[in-house]
Amino acid sequence: MAALSREARCKALAQGSLFASARSERLEELGAAAHSQKLAKGEELFHKGDEGSQIYAVVSGRLKALTTSREGDDVVFSILGPGEVFGEIALLRGTRRTATVTALEACELLVIHRREFLDFLRREPDVAIGMLGVLAGRIERLSEWVEDTLFLNLPLRLAKKLMILGERYGEETPAGLRIDLKLSQEEWGDLVGTTRESINKQLRAWTDEGILSVDRGYIVIHRRDGLERLARGD
């Protein structure tokens, strides 16, 4: 497949909320400086501890940002999809990557190097302010993840995560709300800080209750009101 044209790169950047306020001429300059990169499903983009001098914008596909313990256990901090930007922490601080990013499915990204991106921020202060919002959002989600892992039981954590991802990636079907995100039970465990066995047990219990079902790796929520009550701890 051919690389994205300059026009396509500019259009892809403009569709992301971070760059929505940028002037068209500046966005064209940024699009010209960017280049596209493709990843296959399961391919690692960068590893925690790598040097980081690029920022990435997701054109298509989804990725996960995670860290791995010394024992080999993974914790997934976030799922990244089209329109989102990531890699800014190492780029802005001039330090190493704080997480590993791996493709959940085939992806296409726009890659922008540090010099060009910082020059763009100097010329577009509204985007620089927006970048502060991106960073604040990362801190808020990480803080919430830590609190949920420490203070909430598994059914509540999993129900809450399913509702969040249902809002982001849900598709209405005759059977219910289908989360368009194919994850293994091990990956669901990484998202909520538990084991594959615990996820399997909980999903089977909810399947027996008619709350949801698993269809070829995709979760379909049949009783959204019931899952919402579980997520609230009712």
C-alpha positions in Angstrom: 0.0 0.0 0.0 1.3 3.4 -1.0 2.4 5.9 1.7 0.0 8.7 2.5 0.3 11.8 0.3 1.0 15.2 1.8 -2.6 16.2 1.4 -3.8 13.0 3.1 -1.3 13.5 6.0 -2.7 17.1 6.5 -6.2 15.8 6.5 -5.5 13.1 9.0 -3.9 15.6 11.4 -6.8 18.0 11.0 -9.2 15.2 12.1 -7.6 14.9 15.5 -8.9 17.1 18.2 -5.4 18.3 19.2 -4.8 20.0 15.9 -8.3 21.3 15.2 -7.4 24.9 16.2 -4.2 25.0 14.1 -4.1 27.4 11.1 -4.2 25.6 7.8 -0.9 26.8 6.6 0.9 25.6 9.8 -0.9 22.3 9.5 0.3 21.9 6.0 3.9 22.5 7.1 3.5 19.9 9.8 1.9 17.5 7.4 4.9 18.0 5.0 7.3 17.2 7.8 5.5 14.1 9.0 5.9 10.7 7.5 3.6 7.6 7.7 4.5 4.3 9.3 2.5 1.0 9.2 2.4 -1.7 11.9 1.2 -5.2 11.6 -1.1 -6.7 14.3 1.1 -7.5 17.4 4.0 -5.4 16.2 5.8 -3.3 18.8 6.3 0.4 17.9 8.6 1.2 20.8 9.6 -0.3 24.1 9.7 1.2 27.6 13.1 2.7 28.1 13.8 3.4 24.4 14.9 6.9 23.4 11.9 9.0 22.3 12.3 11.8 19.8 9.0 11.4 17.9 5.4 12.0 18.5 2.7 9.8 16.8 -0.8 10.5 15.5 -3.1 7.5 14.8 -4.6 7.5 11.4 -6.1 4.0 11.5 -6.1 1.0 13.7 -5.7 0.7 17.5 -2.7 0.2 19.8 -2.2 -0.4 23.5 0.2 1.3 25.9 1.6 -0.9 28.6 4.3 -1.7 31.1 5.7 -5.1 32.1 6.8 -6.2 35.5 10.0 -8.1 36.2 7.9 -11.2 36.5 6.6 -10.6 33.0 3.1 -9.4 33.9 1.6 -6.7 31.7 -0.5 -3.7 32.8 -2.3 -1.8 30.0 -2.6 1.9 30.7 -4.7 2.8 27.6 -6.1 1.9 24.3 -5.2 4.4 21.5 -7.3 4.9 18.4 -7.7 7.1 15.3 -7.3 10.8 15.9 -5.3 10.3 19.1 -1.7 11.5 19.7 0.8 9.8 21.9 4.5 9.7 22.7 4.5 13.3 23.9 6.0 12.7 27.3 9.4 11.5 26.2 9.5 14.0 23.4 8.7 17.0 25.5 11.0 16.0 28.4 13.8 14.7 26.2 13.8 11.5 28.1 13.2 7.8 27.4 9.8 6.1 26.7 7.6 5.6 29.8 5.6 2.7 28.3 5.7 0.1 25.6 3.3 0.6 22.7 2.1 -2.4 20.6 -0.4 -2.6 17.7 -3.7 -4.4 18.6 -4.5 -4.6 14.9 -2.9 -3.4 11.7 -2.2 0.4 12.1 -1.1 3.4 10.2 0.5 6.3 12.1 1.9 9.7 11.3 5.4 10.3 12.8 6.6 13.8 13.6 10.1 14.4 14.9 10.8 16.6 18.0 12.3 19.6 16.2 9.4 20.0 13.8 6.8 19.4 16.5 8.3 21.9 19.0 8.6 24.5 16.3 4.9 23.9 15.4 3.9 24.4 19.1 5.8 27.7 19.3 3.9 29.0 16.3 0.5 27.6 17.5 0.0 28.4 21.2 -3.6 27.1 21.2 -2.3 23.7 20.2 0.4 23.9 22.9 -2.4 24.6 25.4 -4.3 21.6 24.0 -1.2 19.5 24.6 -1.3 20.4 28.2 -4.9 19.1 28.2 -3.7 15.8 26.7 -1.1 15.5 29.4 -3.6 16.3 32.1 -5.9 13.7 30.7 -3.2 11.0 30.9 -2.5 11.9 34.5 -6.2 11.8 35.4 -6.7 8.4 33.7 -3.6 6.9 35.3 -4.8 8.2 38.8 -8.2 6.7 38.2 -6.7 3.4 37.1 -4.6 3.2 40.3 -7.6 4.0 42.5 -9.8 1.5 40.8 -7.1 -1.2 41.1 -6.6 -0.5 44.8 -10.1 0.1 45.9 -12.6 -1.6 43.6 -13.3 -5.3 43.3 -12.9 -7.1 39.9 -16.6 -7.1 38.9 -16.8 -3.4 39.4 -13.5 -2.7 37.7 -14.4 -4.8 34.7 -17.9 -3.4 34.4 -16.6 0.1 34.5 -14.0 -0.6 31.8 -16.6 -2.3 29.6 -18.8 0.8 29.8 -16.0 3.1 29.0 -14.9 1.1 26.0 -18.5 0.6 25.0 -18.9 4.4 24.8 -15.8 4.8 22.7 -16.0 1.7 20.4 -19.5 0.5 20.8 -21.7 -0.4 17.7 -25.4 -1.0 18.0 -26.5 -4.4 16.7 -29.7 -6.4 17.0 -28.1 -8.4 19.8 -26.9 -5.4 21.8 -24.0 -3.1 22.0 -20.9 -4.7 20.4 -17.5 -3.4 21.5 -15.5 -3.2 18.3 -12.3 -4.1 20.0 -11.0 -7.7 19.7 -9.1 -8.5 22.9 -8.0 -11.7 24.4 -9.0 -12.6 27.9 -5.4 -12.0 29.0 -5.5 -8.5 27.5 -8.8 -7.8 29.3 -7.0 -8.9 32.5 -4.1 -6.5 31.7 -6.6 -3.7 31.4 -8.1 -4.2 34.8 -5.1 -5.6 36.7 -6.1 -9.3 37.1 -5.5 -12.7 35.6 -6.9 -14.3 32.5 -8.5 -17.0 34.7 -10.4 -14.4 36.7 -11.6 -12.6 33.6 -12.8 -15.9 32.1 -14.7 -16.7 35.3 -16.3 -13.3 35.5 -17.3 -13.2 31.8 -18.8 -16.7 32.1 -20.9 -15.6 35.1 -22.2 -12.5 33.3 -22.9 -14.6 30.2 -25.0 -17.0 32.3 -26.9 -14.0 33.7 -27.6 -12.7 30.2 -25.7 -9.5 30.7 -23.3 -10.0 27.9 -21.8 -12.6 25.5 -18.5 -13.1 23.7 -18.8 -13.4 19.9 -15.5 -14.5 18.2 -13.5 -12.4 20.6 -15.8 -9.4 20.6 -17.9 -8.6 23.7 -21.6 -7.9 23.1 -23.5 -6.1 25.9 -27.1 -7.3 26.1 -28.3 -5.6 29.3 -26.6 -2.2 29.4 -28.6 -1.1 32.4 -27.5 -4.1 34.4 -23.8 -3.5 33.5 -24.2 0.2 34.4 -25.5 -0.7 37.8 -22.6 -3.0 38.3 -20.2 -0.3 37.2 -21.7 2.1 39.8 -21.5 -0.6 42.5 -25.2 -0.8 43.0 
